[in-house]
Amino acid sequence: MNILLLSRDNSMNYLNVYMFMAAMVLLLAIVMRGNLPQNKRYIVWACLLMFAVYGLRDAFSIGGDSSSSYLHLFQRMKDTAWAELRASADLNDNLGWYFFAKLGFILLGGNYQLFVTIISAFVLFSFGRFINRYSVNPVQSFVYYWGLWFYTFNFSALKQSIAMALVLLAFDAVLDRKLIKFLLIMALAMQFHFPSLIFLPAFFLVRLNPRRGFIVFVAAAFLAVYFWRDQILQFMIQFYYEDHIFIGEDRFLTGKVTVMLALVVVAYIFRTPSKGDPVYTASLQFVAIATVIQLFSVYNNVFERLADYYFQFSVIFVPFIFDTRIIRNRRSGQYAVASFAPYALGILCMMRFNDIVTREASRLMPYKFFFQ
């Protein structure tokens, strides 16, 4: 315990276990040649390292929401009858989540720590499976997963973490055009976090021609948001909040939207999407859709959460852009940029990851394992 936590009073005196975990994952890539997409062993070990930090944390103190609303709801299951669950559920606390909490309380004997650990295992299993199947560079995907806030987001949003993990599982059905399977998975996701319904159009949007139809769709969406975003906003919030008014800043593009838009533009330049390249094309389209949704983040960060259902696919999308294997002319400027960009982005992501975990508001430090 003294190695991991030297002082709870001085924030400079304890080990940053998150950065230590990241260093171990990167070192493992060197030892096991983890850059190879087919290296399933590397992905498994990397996810186990992430689970050691995420799933074995002290669930009562690490994470913004884990020790408040989720804990209290879980404890209430002791005195809540099965028949009362439907009456308790609403758009923000869905029936599936209540049912899962009640079942978990019974099967686990009221052990909230184990409940959180099981959720953590499912989230990382879904993520690891997704990376193993679709990432051309798992190491980059892990770095973006940390730096783009997805990993730390899981510490504070159990319901949406489950729903986002289910969305990753639904990606198979999107690519295979299995509508019934897709709808079943999405119906389950919506039972945990109803706003996940925002991902429902994904199944149909990826059918658009990525060079014509989809570009027209995104351009039209940007124009619609620019001219009628207040009206669109009022329609969207009825699925999330009732009788709530959002007041946003008087600007159209934020810093994050600009970066997201730049990624999409660069992607079209470096690697033109096509129906013959379905995984890359779908991930590009999802990031573009996320950019449109992100435009509403000036009103409330809840829209950033909605955008994340699509933007989480950036962890495979960005490695696709800078995959030097598809750039045939090694003397071209594109090849030089593609060779350098992943390192620059990786450094930026690691710096941002460190900034996220050390913020006091994140409630991620000082770190404690459940057995400490």
Backbone torsions as a table, in degrees:
resi	resn	phi	psi	omega
1	MET	NA	-38.2	-178.8
2	ASN	-67.3	-24.5	178.6
3	ILE	-72.3	-41.6	-176.0
4	LEU	-84.2	-25.5	-175.0
5	LEU	-144.7	96.4	-177.2
6	LEU	-84.1	-28.7	-179.0
7	SER	-157.8	136.5	176.7
8	ARG	-94.1	-6.8	-177.0
9	ASP	-98.3	-34.9	-178.5
10	ASN	-107.5	112.1	-174.7
11	SER	-66.8	-11.1	-179.2
12	MET	-92.5	-3.4	-171.9
13	ASN	-105.5	9.2	179.7
14	TYR	-121.6	155.5	-179.1
15	LEU	-72.3	134.1	173.7
16	ASN	-79.6	90.6	-173.3
17	VAL	-63.3	-26.3	-179.6
18	TYR	-69.0	-45.5	178.6
19	MET	-69.8	-32.1	175.9
20	PHE	-64.3	-41.9	176.8
21	MET	-60.8	-45.8	-179.4
22	ALA	-61.5	-41.5	179.0
23	ALA	-62.8	-38.8	179.6
24	MET	-66.7	-39.1	178.9
25	VAL	-64.8	-41.8	179.5
26	LEU	-69.6	-39.1	177.1
27	LEU	-64.6	-38.3	178.3
28	LEU	-61.6	-33.6	178.9
29	ALA	-63.8	-36.8	178.6
30	ILE	-69.5	-44.0	-177.0
31	VAL	-68.6	-40.3	-174.5
32	MET	-104.2	8.0	-176.7
33	ARG	55.1	52.7	-173.4
34	GLY	-70.4	-7.3	178.0
35	ASN	-67.4	-21.1	-178.7
36	LEU	-70.7	121.3	-178.2
37	PRO	-56.9	-32.2	-177.0
38	GLN	-81.7	2.6	-178.9
39	ASN	-80.8	80.0	-177.5
40	LYS	-63.6	-34.9	-180.0
41	ARG	-60.8	-40.3	178.3
42	TYR	-62.7	-45.5	-179.0
43	ILE	-62.0	-41.7	179.4
44	VAL	-62.0	-48.5	-178.7
45	TRP	-66.4	-37.9	178.3
46	ALA	-63.7	-42.6	179.1
47	CYS	-67.6	-33.6	176.5
48	LEU	-66.1	-37.7	176.1
49	LEU	-64.3	-42.2	178.3
50	MET	-67.3	-36.7	177.8
51	PHE	-65.9	-35.3	179.7
52	ALA	-58.0	-34.5	179.5
53	VAL	-87.2	-44.2	-175.7
54	TYR	-76.2	-47.6	-173.3
55	GLY	-85.6	-23.5	-177.3
56	LEU	-103.5	14.8	177.2
57	ARG	-69.7	162.4	172.4
58	ASP	-73.0	105.4	-173.4
59	ALA	-66.2	-12.0	-177.9
60	PHE	-92.2	-7.0	-176.8
61	SER	-138.0	-19.5	-176.3
62	ILE	-104.3	116.5	-179.4
63	GLY	117.0	140.7	-173.5
64	GLY	-63.1	-41.5	-175.5
65	ASP	-107.6	-14.8	-169.7
66	SER	-60.5	-30.9	-176.8
67	SER	-102.4	10.7	-178.4
68	SER	-120.0	-97.7	-172.4
69	SER	-63.1	-42.4	-179.0
70	TYR	-65.9	-42.4	179.0
71	LEU	-62.7	-46.1	-177.5
72	HIS	-64.5	-40.5	178.0
73	LEU	-64.2	-42.7	-179.7
74	PHE	-61.4	-41.8	-179.3
75	GLN	-68.8	-31.3	179.5
76	ARG	-68.2	-20.2	-179.4
77	MET	-61.5	-20.7	178.8
78	LYS	-61.3	-38.3	-176.6
79	ASP	-108.8	10.1	-179.6
80	THR	-103.3	121.4	179.4
81	ALA	-76.7	156.5	179.0
82	TRP	-57.2	-38.3	-177.6
83	ALA	-66.5	-21.2	-178.5
84	GLU	-85.6	-10.8	-174.9
85	LEU	-63.7	-43.8	-177.9
86	ARG	-63.2	-38.8	179.8
87	ALA	-67.6	-28.3	-177.7
88	SER	-81.0	-24.6	-173.5
89	ALA	-76.7	147.2	172.3
90	ASP	-150.1	-166.0	-176.4
91	LEU	-64.1	-30.5	-178.4
92	ASN	-91.6	-22.6	176.2
93	ASP	-127.7	88.1	-169.8
94	ASN	-75.5	159.3	-176.2
95	LEU	-60.3	-40.1	179.5
96	GLY	-61.4	-39.1	178.3
97	TRP	-66.5	-42.4	177.7
98	TYR	-64.2	-43.3	179.8
99	PHE	-62.5	-43.8	-179.8
100	PHE	-63.7	-42.1	179.5
101	ALA	-65.7	-41.3	179.3
102	LYS	-65.3	-46.5	179.7
103	LEU	-63.9	-41.1	178.5
104	GLY	-63.2	-40.2	-180.0
105	PHE	-62.2	-41.5	-178.0
106	ILE	-69.9	-50.5	-175.1
107	LEU	-69.5	-30.4	-176.5
108	LEU	-100.1	7.1	178.0
109	GLY	63.1	31.6	178.7
110	GLY	77.6	15.8	-178.3
111	ASN	-84.7	98.0	-177.8
112	TYR	-67.0	-35.6	179.7
113	GLN	-59.7	-45.7	179.5
114	LEU	-68.3	-34.4	177.3
115	PHE	-59.4	-48.1	179.1
116	VAL	-65.7	-38.3	-179.9
117	THR	-63.7	-40.0	178.8
118	ILE	-65.8	-41.4	176.7
119	ILE	-61.3	-42.9	179.7
120	SER	-60.6	-42.1	-179.7
121	ALA	-63.1	-41.7	179.8
122	PHE	-65.4	-44.3	-179.1
123	VAL	-60.6	-46.5	-178.3
124	LEU	-74.2	-29.5	173.6
125	PHE	-62.6	-46.8	-179.8
126	SER	-62.8	-42.1	180.0
127	PHE	-66.3	-46.7	-179.7
128	GLY	-61.2	-41.7	177.7
129	ARG	-61.8	-42.8	-180.0
130	PHE	-62.0	-46.2	-179.9
131	ILE	-65.0	-42.1	-179.1
132	ASN	-61.9	-35.8	-176.6
133	ARG	-82.9	-34.0	-165.6
134	TYR	-124.5	-14.1	-176.9
135	SER	-84.9	134.8	175.4
136	VAL	-85.0	-9.9	177.9
137	ASN	-151.8	89.3	-177.1
138	PRO	-56.6	-35.2	-179.2
139	VAL	-61.4	-48.2	176.9
140	GLN	-60.8	-40.7	-179.1
141	SER	-60.8	-41.2	178.4
142	PHE	-64.4	-43.3	-179.1
143	VAL	-62.4	-43.1	178.8
144	TYR	-68.5	-34.2	177.1
145	TYR	-60.2	-37.9	177.4
146	TRP	-76.2	-50.8	-171.6
147	GLY	-72.1	-24.3	-179.9
148	LEU	-93.4	15.1	169.0
149	TRP	82.1	-2.4	-175.6
150	PHE	-68.6	-41.8	-178.1
151	TYR	-64.1	-49.3	-178.3
152	THR	-71.9	-25.1	176.7
153	PHE	-60.3	-34.1	-178.7
154	ASN	-62.8	-23.1	-178.8
155	PHE	-72.9	-15.9	-172.3
156	SER	-126.8	3.3	-175.6
157	ALA	-144.9	75.7	-174.1
158	LEU	-62.5	-45.0	-177.6
159	LYS	-62.4	-50.9	-178.0
160	GLN	-69.0	-30.0	177.4
161	SER	-61.9	-41.5	177.1
162	ILE	-64.2	-45.7	-178.5
163	ALA	-64.0	-41.1	179.5
164	MET	-67.3	-34.7	176.1
165	ALA	-65.1	-39.2	177.3
166	LEU	-66.1	-35.4	176.6
167	VAL	-62.2	-39.4	176.5
168	LEU	-62.1	-38.7	176.9
169	LEU	-67.5	-30.0	-179.5
170	ALA	-72.8	-15.0	-177.9
171	PHE	-61.3	-34.5	176.2
172	ASP	-56.3	-45.8	-177.8
173	ALA	-67.3	-33.3	177.2
174	VAL	-62.8	-47.8	-177.8
175	LEU	-68.4	-37.4	-177.3
176	ASP	-85.7	-1.8	179.9
177	ARG	58.8	40.1	177.8
178	LYS	-99.7	89.3	-172.7
179	LEU	-62.5	-45.0	-177.0
180	ILE	-62.4	-45.9	178.0
181	LYS	-59.8	-43.4	179.0
182	PHE	-60.8	-46.6	-177.9
183	LEU	-65.5	-36.8	179.1
184	LEU	-65.2	-44.4	179.1
185	ILE	-65.5	-42.0	-179.9
186	MET	-67.5	-35.4	176.7
187	ALA	-61.9	-39.2	177.6
188	LEU	-67.8	-42.7	179.0
189	ALA	-60.5	-40.2	-179.3
190	MET	-68.1	-22.3	176.3
191	GLN	-73.2	-21.3	175.9
192	PHE	-94.3	-40.0	-178.8
193	HIS	-146.9	97.4	-171.3
194	PHE	-55.0	-37.5	179.8
195	PRO	-61.5	-8.0	175.7
196	SER	-63.6	-10.3	176.3
197	LEU	-59.4	-18.0	179.5
198	ILE	-62.6	-18.2	179.4
199	PHE	-86.6	-8.6	-177.9
200	LEU	-56.4	-41.9	-179.6
201	PRO	-65.2	-14.8	-176.1
202	ALA	-56.1	-38.1	-177.0
203	PHE	-59.1	-34.2	-175.6
204	PHE	-94.5	-32.0	-177.6
205	LEU	-66.4	-32.2	-179.9
206	VAL	-71.2	-9.7	177.1
207	ARG	-80.4	-13.6	179.7
208	LEU	-69.0	149.4	175.6
209	ASN	-63.1	119.7	-173.6
210	PRO	-66.4	-17.6	-178.3
211	ARG	-97.6	-17.5	-178.3
212	ARG	-129.0	-69.8	-174.8
213	GLY	-57.5	-43.5	-177.1
214	PHE	-70.8	-37.5	177.7
215	ILE	-62.0	-41.9	177.5
216	VAL	-62.5	-42.2	179.7
217	PHE	-61.2	-47.8	-178.4
218	VAL	-66.0	-42.0	178.7
219	ALA	-61.7	-42.8	178.4
220	ALA	-64.5	-38.5	179.1
221	ALA	-64.3	-42.2	178.2
222	PHE	-61.8	-44.4	179.6
223	LEU	-64.5	-41.4	-180.0
224	ALA	-62.8	-42.6	179.3
225	VAL	-65.7	-39.0	-179.0
226	TYR	-63.0	-41.8	-174.6
227	PHE	-92.8	-30.3	-173.0
228	TRP	-130.8	33.0	-174.0
229	ARG	-66.6	-30.5	178.3
230	ASP	-64.2	-43.9	178.8
231	GLN	-66.6	-42.1	178.2
232	ILE	-63.8	-38.7	180.0
233	LEU	-60.0	-47.5	-178.4
234	GLN	-62.0	-32.1	177.1
235	PHE	-70.6	-41.1	-175.7
236	MET	-69.4	-39.4	-171.9
237	ILE	-72.2	-15.4	178.7
238	GLN	-66.3	-18.3	177.4
239	PHE	-89.3	-5.1	-176.0
240	TYR	-123.3	-50.6	-179.6
241	TYR	-127.3	149.7	175.4
242	GLU	-108.2	138.9	177.1
243	ASP	52.7	47.2	-180.0
244	HIS	-127.8	136.6	-179.9
245	ILE	-112.8	127.4	177.1
246	PHE	-101.6	134.1	175.8
247	ILE	-117.4	119.1	-175.6
248	GLY	-105.7	173.5	176.7
249	GLU	-76.2	153.8	-177.9
250	ASP	-85.9	66.2	176.5
251	ARG	-151.5	158.4	-175.2
252	PHE	-100.9	-49.1	-177.9
253	LEU	-104.9	131.4	172.7
254	THR	-101.8	173.2	179.6
255	GLY	-60.5	-42.8	-178.3
256	LYS	-67.7	-40.2	178.5
257	VAL	-61.6	-40.6	179.8
258	THR	-61.7	-42.4	179.1
259	VAL	-66.0	-44.4	180.0
260	MET	-62.1	-42.8	179.4
261	LEU	-65.1	-38.7	178.7
262	ALA	-62.6	-39.4	178.4
263	LEU	-60.9	-42.4	-179.2
264	VAL	-65.5	-43.8	179.8
265	VAL	-63.2	-46.1	178.8
266	VAL	-61.0	-37.6	-179.8
267	ALA	-61.5	-43.0	178.9
268	TYR	-64.5	-30.2	179.5
269	ILE	-76.4	-45.2	-174.2
270	PHE	-79.5	-35.9	-173.6
271	ARG	-149.4	95.1	-176.8
272	THR	-62.3	125.0	-179.1
273	PRO	-70.5	152.5	177.5
274	SER	-155.2	161.5	179.2
275	LYS	-68.2	-17.3	176.6
276	GLY	-80.9	-3.8	179.6
277	ASP	-127.1	66.3	-165.0
278	PRO	-65.0	-38.3	-176.6
279	VAL	-68.5	-48.5	178.0
280	TYR	-61.8	-45.5	-177.6
281	THR	-62.6	-44.2	179.3
282	ALA	-63.9	-42.9	-179.5
283	SER	-65.0	-37.3	176.2
284	LEU	-63.3	-45.5	-179.7
285	GLN	-62.7	-38.2	180.0
286	PHE	-66.5	-39.7	178.2
287	VAL	-67.2	-36.5	176.7
288	ALA	-63.7	-42.8	177.5
289	ILE	-63.8	-41.6	177.6
290	ALA	-58.6	-36.8	179.7
291	THR	-63.3	-40.7	178.6
292	VAL	-64.0	-45.6	-179.7
293	ILE	-65.2	-36.4	-178.7
294	GLN	-62.6	-21.7	177.9
295	LEU	-57.3	-26.6	-178.3
296	PHE	-84.8	-1.3	-177.5
297	SER	-66.5	-14.6	177.1
298	VAL	-67.9	-18.4	177.9
299	TYR	-85.0	-44.7	-175.8
300	ASN	-168.1	146.2	-178.5
301	ASN	-69.7	-5.7	176.0
302	VAL	-61.5	-29.6	-179.8
303	PHE	-75.3	-25.8	172.2
304	GLU	-66.5	-36.9	176.1
305	ARG	-64.5	-38.5	177.5
306	LEU	-66.6	-42.8	179.7
307	ALA	-62.1	-29.5	-176.5
308	ASP	-65.0	-22.3	175.8
309	TYR	-60.3	-32.6	176.0
310	TYR	-94.9	-38.9	-172.9
311	PHE	-70.4	-19.1	178.2
312	GLN	-61.6	-20.1	178.2
313	PHE	-74.6	-5.3	176.5
314	SER	-64.3	-21.6	-178.6
315	VAL	-68.0	-20.2	171.8
316	ILE	-106.1	-24.5	-177.8
317	PHE	-65.5	-48.7	-176.6
318	VAL	-63.2	-45.0	175.2
319	PRO	-58.8	-32.2	176.7
320	PHE	-61.7	-41.7	-175.9
321	ILE	-59.3	-44.4	-172.6
322	PHE	-103.4	30.6	176.5
323	ASP	-78.7	101.8	-174.5
324	THR	-65.1	-15.5	-179.1
325	ARG	-68.3	-20.6	-179.1
326	ILE	-97.3	-3.2	176.6
327	ILE	-96.6	103.8	-171.0
328	ARG	-74.4	-37.9	-177.6
329	ASN	-83.8	99.3	-175.6
330	ARG	-69.8	-11.6	178.7
331	ARG	-94.9	-3.3	-177.2
332	SER	-74.0	157.4	177.6
333	GLY	-64.7	-31.8	178.7
334	GLN	-62.6	-39.7	179.7
335	TYR	-64.4	-40.1	179.2
336	ALA	-64.5	-43.5	179.1
337	VAL	-65.1	-43.6	-178.9
338	ALA	-64.3	-29.9	179.1
339	SER	-76.3	-33.5	-176.2
340	PHE	-88.9	-37.6	-171.9
341	ALA	-55.5	-44.5	-178.4
342	PRO	-59.8	-35.1	178.7
343	TYR	-69.7	-42.9	178.9
344	ALA	-64.1	-46.0	179.1
345	LEU	-65.1	-37.7	179.3
346	GLY	-62.0	-42.7	178.5
347	ILE	-63.8	-44.0	178.6
348	LEU	-61.9	-40.9	-180.0
349	CYS	-66.4	-40.3	179.0
350	MET	-66.0	-38.5	176.6
351	MET	-64.5	-41.5	179.4
352	ARG	-68.4	-39.1	178.2
353	PHE	-60.0	-44.7	178.2
354	ASN	-63.0	-39.5	178.9
355	ASP	-64.9	-40.2	-178.8
356	ILE	-64.0	-49.1	-173.2
357	VAL	-73.1	-21.3	-178.7
358	THR	-93.9	-5.4	176.3
359	ARG	-68.0	136.9	179.7
360	GLU	-63.2	-36.1	-177.7
361	ALA	-65.8	-22.5	-178.7
362	SER	-72.6	-22.4	-178.8
363	ARG	55.4	40.7	180.0
364	LEU	-108.9	-10.6	179.2
365	MET	-133.8	148.1	-5.9
366	PRO	-65.3	143.0	-176.6
367	TYR	-81.7	143.8	174.5
368	LYS	-137.2	130.7	168.4
369	PHE	-76.4	159.4	-176.1
370	PHE	-64.0	-24.1	-176.7
371	PHE	-90.9	3.0	-178.7
372	GLN	-86.1	NA	NA
